[in-house]
């Protein structure tokens, strides 16, 4: 079992490949359950790294605008 900070870094690393992520994708990436992925995505939202862009309650899409900006340079 990985620590929460390790999980966050795994998600961050993926965001540099693609600055968009959904909770099921994060769960698959982390090899964890939905609540674990949701909590880690929530930490990134709270810290201003991710923003929810879909406006939905289900199948939400999260976006890392600063990372996308770096990737476009």
N, C-alpha and C positions, 0 to 999 in steps of 0.2 A: 504494500500500500504506500503510495507516494504522499508526501506532505502537500498541503494546499498551495504553498509557495511554489513547489516544483510543478504542480498542475498548472498554475498560472503561467509559468515560464514555458511550458509545453504549448499552451494556447498562444502565447505571444509569438513563439517561434513560427507557428502555423500562420499567424496573421501576416507575417512577412512574406509568405508564399501567396496568400490571398487575404486581403483585408476584410473579408466578409465571412461570417460564421453563424451557424445555427446551433442551438443547444444539442440536438441529436448528433451533429458532426463533432462537437466538442466531446460528447460522451464516448463516441467511437474512438476519437483520437486519444483520449485519456484511458480508454478501456475501463470505463466506469459506468455507473448508473446515471440516469437523468438528473436526480437531485444534486449529485456531486458536480456535474457539469454546469448546472444552473447556478449553483453557488459560486463557482469559479468565474463564470461569465458575469455574475452580479458584482463580484469584486472589481472586475475590470471596468464595469459601468460606473460603479461608485467612485473609482479613481480617475474617471474621465478619459479612459483609453478607448472604450467601446461606447457606441450609442445604438439604441434600438431604432431601426429605420422602417420597419414594416407597418407599425401601428396596429398590429394584430395581437390577440391574446395567445393564439397558437401559431406554430411555425414562424416565430419571430426571427427576424434577420438582424444581426448585430454587425456593426460597421466600425472600423478603426480609421477615422479620417486623417489623423496625423501620420499613421503608417502608410496610408494610400498616398498621401502627399509626398512622403519620402520616396516611395516606389516610383512615382511619376517623374522624379527629377533625373 
